[in-house]
Amino acid sequence: MSGGNIKYSPIQDIIKEDAKEGDYNFYGIIYDASLPFLEENSDNYMCSIKIIDKELNWISHKNSLNKDILTLIIKSTFKENLPFVHCVGDIIRVHRAVYVKYSFLNYKKIY
């Protein structure tokens, strides 16, 4: 997918083992989300959103769905600036996300 001068990457290309750390633009389907909360020992609020590619579903990827999930971490000094996810299955568009590999329990995080 692309629109204008922005190149969108599939989530599967981002979470591959040989993926480069850097800025990414992507669309994803919300699989799970937390409400915004205050970080410990900080004045920042954050929320966590788990995202999958639009091609993935529980029927065709029963055994491998967990390793294809990308966790998006969003931080802000104001709670009102963070997204409130009302429905699992909504589509989210993310621009200029910085990819950081994180190997605890096979999670991949975007900051």
Backbone hydrogen bonds in HBPLUS format (Angstrom, degrees):
<---DONOR---> <-ACCEPTOR-->    atom                        ^
c    i                          cat <-CA-CA->   ^        H-A-AA   ^      H-
h    n   atom  resd res      DA  || num        DHA   H-A  angle D-A-AA Bond
n    s   type  num  typ     dist DA aas  dist angle  dist       angle   num
A0008-TYR N   A0001-MET O   3.23 MM   7  5.53 151.7  2.31 157.0 158.3     1
A0003-GLY N   A0006-ILE O   3.36 MM   3  5.60 152.2  2.45 147.7 154.8     2
A0006-ILE N   A0003-GLY O   3.17 MM   3  5.60 159.3  2.21 133.8 133.2     3
A0009-SER N   A0025-ASN O   2.77 MM  16  6.09 163.8  1.80 167.5 165.3     4
A0013-ASP N   A0010-PRO O   3.02 MM   3  5.46 136.1  2.22 108.7 119.7     5
A0014-ILE N   A0011-ILE O   3.01 MM   3  5.07 127.2  2.30  97.7 112.1     6
A0015-ILE N   A0011-ILE O   3.10 MM   4  6.40 158.4  2.14 160.3 164.3     7
A0019-ALA N   A0016-LYS O   3.06 MM   3  5.21 164.3  2.09 114.5 116.2     8
A0099-TYR N   A0022-GLY O   2.87 MM  77  5.42 165.5  1.89 150.1 151.9     9
A0024-TYR N   A0097-ALA O   2.74 MM  73  5.11 140.3  1.89 138.6 152.1    10
A0097-ALA N   A0024-TYR O   2.87 MM  73  5.11 155.6  1.93 159.5 151.3    11
A0026-PHE N   A0094-VAL O   2.96 MM  68  5.44 153.9  2.03 146.6 155.0    12
A0094-VAL N   A0026-PHE O   2.87 MM  68  5.44 172.3  1.88 169.5 172.1    13
A0028-GLY N   A0092-ILE O   2.98 MM  64  5.46 143.0  2.12 151.1 160.5    14
A0092-ILE N   A0028-GLY O   2.88 MM  64  5.46 164.0  1.90 158.0 163.4    15
A0029-ILE N   A0052-ILE O   2.89 MM  23  5.37 173.4  1.90 162.2 163.2    16
A0052-ILE N   A0029-ILE O   2.99 MM  23  5.37 156.1  2.05 146.1 153.1    17
A0030-ILE N   A0090-ASP O   2.86 MM  60  5.52 170.1  1.87 167.1 170.5    18
A0089-GLY N   A0030-ILE O   2.88 MM  59  5.11 144.3  2.01 137.0 148.6    19
A0031-TYR N   A0050-LYS O   2.75 MM  19  5.33 170.4  1.75 149.1 151.4    20
A0032-ASP N   A0050-LYS O   3.41 MM  18  5.01 153.8  2.49 127.1 126.5    21
A0050-LYS N   A0032-ASP O   2.72 MM  18  5.01 164.2  1.75 146.3 151.8    22
A0034-SER N   A0048-SER O   2.88 MM  14  5.43 145.2  2.01 157.2 165.8    23
A0037-PHE N   A0046-MET O   2.94 MM   9  5.64 158.6  1.99 155.4 160.3    24
A0046-MET N   A0037-PHE O   2.88 MM   9  5.64 154.8  1.95 155.4 162.6    25
A0039-GLU N   A0044-ASN O   2.91 MM   5  5.82 174.0  1.91 164.0 166.1    26
A0045-TYR N   A0076-SER O   2.66 MM  31  5.30 170.7  1.67 175.6 172.5    27
A0076-SER N   A0045-TYR O   2.89 MM  31  5.30 156.9  1.95 147.9 151.4    28
A0047-CYS N   A0074-ILE O   2.96 MM  27  5.49 143.3  2.09 148.0 158.9    29
A0074-ILE N   A0047-CYS O   3.02 MM  27  5.49 167.9  2.04 158.4 162.3    30
A0049-ILE N   A0072-LEU O   2.85 MM  23  5.03 160.5  1.89 146.9 153.5    31
A0072-LEU N   A0049-ILE O   2.70 MM  23  5.03 178.3  1.70 157.7 157.2    32
A0051-ILE N   A0070-LEU O   2.74 MM  19  5.16 163.9  1.77 155.8 161.6    33
A0070-LEU N   A0051-ILE O   2.89 MM  19  5.16 172.5  1.89 156.3 158.9    34
A0056-LEU N   A0053-ASP O   3.28 MM   3  5.61 154.7  2.35 107.2 114.0    35
A0061-HIS N   A0057-ASN O   3.11 MM   4  6.04 140.1  2.28 149.2 160.2    36
A0065-LEU N   A0061-HIS O   3.12 MM   4  5.43 120.4  2.50 151.9 151.5    37
A0068-ASP N   A0065-LEU O   3.09 MM   3  5.28 150.9  2.18 106.2 115.3    38
A0071-THR N   A0108-LYS O   2.70 MM  37  5.79 168.4  1.71 175.7 176.1    39
A0110-ILE N   A0071-THR O   2.81 MM  39  6.25 137.6  1.99 153.3 160.9    40
A0073-ILE N   A0110-ILE O   2.79 MM  37  5.86 174.8  1.79 167.2 169.0    41
A0081-ASN N   A0078-PHE O   3.20 MM   3  5.64 152.9  2.27 110.0 117.3    42
A0082-LEU N   A0079-LYS O   3.23 MM   3  5.67 161.1  2.27 112.1 117.7    43
A0090-ASP N   A0087-CYS O   3.33 MM   3  5.99 152.8  2.41 134.1 133.6    44
A0111-TYR N   A0098-VAL O   3.00 MM  13  5.42 165.2  2.02 163.2 159.5    45
A0100-VAL N   A0109-LYS O   3.33 MM   9  5.96 170.8  2.34 157.8 158.8    46
A0107-TYR N   A0104-PHE O   3.21 MM   3  5.93 163.5  2.24 120.7 124.8    47
